[in-house]
Amino acid sequence: MDWAGIKGWPNAHLSRRGHGPVHRWHIQETGSGKTILLLHGAGGSTHSFRDVSPLLAGRFHVIALDLPGHGFTQLGARHRSGLDDTAQDIAALCAQEGWRPDIIIGHSAGSAVALRLAQGDLSPRGQTPLVIGINAALSEFKGVAGLLFPAMAKALAAVPFTARLFSGASANPARIKALIDSTGSVLDAEGLALYRRLVSDRDHVDGTLIMMAQWRLNPLLARLKDHQGPVHFIVGDQDKTVSPQVSADAAKLIAGAQVHRIADLGHLAHEERPAEVAGLIMHIIDETGV
């Protein structure tokens, strides 16, 4: 998205550019105390934490990023949107900025990045941070879909004008509402307008397609049993995008991992009831003693 449009974005007064490594990052930073790194999911942006971030900033140093190719982060290399590359580039950004996250919070696909970042070879603080996954997307597509969907995304991302066609066809307000409703979440008019703005932007759509084409979870999933640090999963029990069972299954693989279910919330739980989710996050941090 054009940087000039940042003025109308949630928490824009906190926004700044991070020039490299690799990408031109959109960074929002606020508060003081222990450091929390917020990572949105595929197709999202920092706006996803627009109400959670200020609540956490009352006690913590909070950093939110747009992932490569998403929102206002401009891709510096189209081949570095996969899970490992994204985590490596964020780790390098943390080192460049002097950040040492104590807590990494990821939503959906951002949870996979959070877990990868927390592993010993990438952990920006030299020890394993607390990871909190919100409706964590930690399951590969099964069977034929596992082969077909990434291949489709790769093909679409390679075809000129695909992102423009997708963004134009999907930006209808009724379609945006139907898309959000399909996640099991109910958003207000502002939330729907923000997603419409994202979906209308061809660079954002292109970035999302590139990420989907390069995303591979199996190496991370194979290492979950060896994860050393504390992990908590927050799950909206009405999530229609990622089954709540996915977090339950992942928790069984990680020693000491816990699952916290919230009734009547969908995939965008932290956007539906931000105060409740922020309160639960702070309770987890206090109980964990990070």
N, C-alpha and C positions, 0 to 999 in steps of 0.2 A: 504494500500500500504506500502511496505517496506520503513522505514525511510531513508535508504541509498539512495533511489531514489529521495530524496528531492533536491539534488544538481541540478538536471535538471528541477526543477519546477519553474514556474513564480514567481518572487519576493522571491526566496528561501533565499536570504540574510536577509530577515525579519522573517524567520520561526524559531519557537522554540516549544518545547514540554511544555504542561501544564499537570502536573500529578495530575489528579483528579480535582474536585470531580467526581467520578464514572468512567469517561473515561480518556484515554490518548489523550489529545487534540492536534491538530495542530493549532497553533496560528501564525498569521502574524500581527505585530504591528509597526506603523510608525507615524511620524508627531506629532504635538502638537496643543493645543487649545481645543475647544469643542470636545467631544468624539462621534465618529460615530462607530456603530457596524454594520458590514456587514454579512448577512446570505444568503448563496446560497440556491438553490432549490434541490429537490430530484434528485439524480443521478449526482449532480454537486460537486463543491469543491471551494476552494479559487481562483482557476484559473479563475473562472467566472468573478471576479472583478480585474483581472490582470492589466488592463489598467485604470480602474476607480479609484482604490485605490491610485496610485501615484498622480493622478490629485487632489483628495480630500486632500491628505496629505500636499499639499502646504498651506492649511488653517486650517486643523483639525487634531486631534489625531484619527487615523483610526485603527480599529481592525477588522480583518477578521478571521473567524473560519471555519474549516471543521466540518460539523454536525456529530453526532455519527455514526460510521461505514462508513463514506464517506471519500474519499481521504486518508489523512494520520492520521485521528483521529481513534484510535482503540477503539472498543466497550469494555466497562468494564462490561456491563450487557446487555444481549441480549433482556431483557424484557423492556428496557427503551428507546425505539426509537419512541414512539408515540408522539403526539403533546404536551400534557401536561408534560410528562416526559422530553422531550427534552428542553422545555422552563424552567422547574424547574432546570435542570442540568446546563443550560447556566446561569441562574440567580445565582446559587451557584458558578459557575466559576467566574462570575463578582465580587461577594462578596469576593472570595478568592484572586483575582488579584487586588482588589481595583478600579475596573472600575465603573463609573457611567455614562452610555451612555446618551447623550443629544438627539441623533438621532439614530434610529434603522432602517436600510434599509434591506428589504428582497426581494429576487427574487423568484417568483413562490411560492412553498411551504414554502420558507423562510419568505414570507410575513405573513403567518399564525403564524409562530413562533414569528415574530416581534410584531404582535398585541397581542399575548398572553403574551409576556414578558412585554408589556407596560401596562398591566392591574394592578390595584392597589396592588393585593396580591403578585405580582412577580416583579414589577418595581424596577430595581437595584438602582435607584437614589432617591427613595422616592417621586418622583413626575412623572407624565406621560410624557415620552419623545415624541418627534415628530416621527411618523412612516411614512416611505415612502415605498410603495409596488410597485415593478416593475413586471408588468404582473402577478398580484397576483392570486394565485390558491386558491380561496375561495369558491369553489362550490363542493358539494358532487356529486358522480355519481348518476344518477337518476335510479329509477326502479330496474330491475333485476341486472343491472350492479353494483348498489350500494351494493348489497349482494354478487354478484359473484366475482368482482375484488379483494376486500380485502381478501376473502376466498381463491382465487387462489394464491395470494401473500403469504398468511400465509402457505398454503400447500407447495408451492415451497420452501419457506425459511426453512421449516422443513425437506426437503428431502436432504440427503447427496449428494454432488457433483452437485447439481442444479446450484449453482453459477459458478462452473467451466465450466459446459456445456454452460450456457448462455454467459459467457465471451468469450469462444472460438468461439461460433457460431456467435457472434455479432461484433467481432473485425475486420472483413474484411473492408478495407478502403471504398469500394463501399457502404457497408451497413451503415457505420458511416455517410457518406455523405447523403445517403437517409434519415437516421434518423434525421439529422440536418435540411435537406431541409423540412422535414415534419412539422417542428416547425414554418415555415414561415421565418426563418432567413437564411442568407447567411454568412458563415464564411470563412476566409482565410485558407491556408494550415496549419498554426500553430494551429489555433483553432480546426480544424478537428483532427490534430495529438494528441492534448491534450485529446479530448474526446475519441479517440481511445485508448489512454493509460489507461484512467479510465475504459472503458468498458472491457479492456483486463484483468483487475485485479479482481480476484474472490472475494477478501475480500470486495472490493468496491461494486461489484454487490450484494454480500450477504447482505451488510449493507443497500443497497437501497431496496432490497426485504423485509427485516425485517421492515424497516420504512413504506413501503407501507402496510404491513400486519397489522400494529398497528395504522395507521393514522385514526383519527376520528375528523372531522371538526365541526359536528353539535353543540357540546357544545360551541365552540367559536362563531359560527355564531349566536347562540341564545343570546349571550351577546353583540353583536356589537352595538345594539341600546343604550347600557349603557356606551359605550366607551367615556371617558372624554377628552382625549388629541387630538392634531391636527393629522390628517391623510391625506396623499396625495397619489394618485395612478398615476403611470406613465404607459402608455399603448402603445404598438406598435400595430398600426391598422392592421398589417398583421399577428398577432399572430394566429397560427393554433393549438396551444396546449391548451391555455386557451382563450376562447372567450373574447374580450374586454368588452362585456356586463357584464361579471362577476364583473369587477371592478366598472362599472357604478351602478350595483345593490347593491354592498356592500357600495358604497358611499352614497346611498340613506338612508341607515340604520344608518350612523354615522353622528352626528351633525357636520356641517361645513366641512365635507370631500370634497376634490376636486379631479377631474380627469384631467390628462394632457395627451393628445394624441400626439403621434409622428408618422408622416406619413412614410410609406414604411419600417417599421421595424417589425420583428417577435418576437417570444417568447424570444430570446436571444438579445434583443435590446441593452443592455448595453455592449455586446461583439461586436456587429456590428458597432455601432457609439459611442464609450465610451466618447469622448470629448463632444458630444452633450448631452448625458445623464448626465455626471458629471456636465456640465454647468447648466442643468435644476435642478439638485439636489441642487446646491449651490444657485440658484435663489429661490427655495422653502424655503430653510433654512433662507435666508435673508428676504424673505417676511413674513415668519412665526415669525421671531424674537426670535427664540429659544436661 
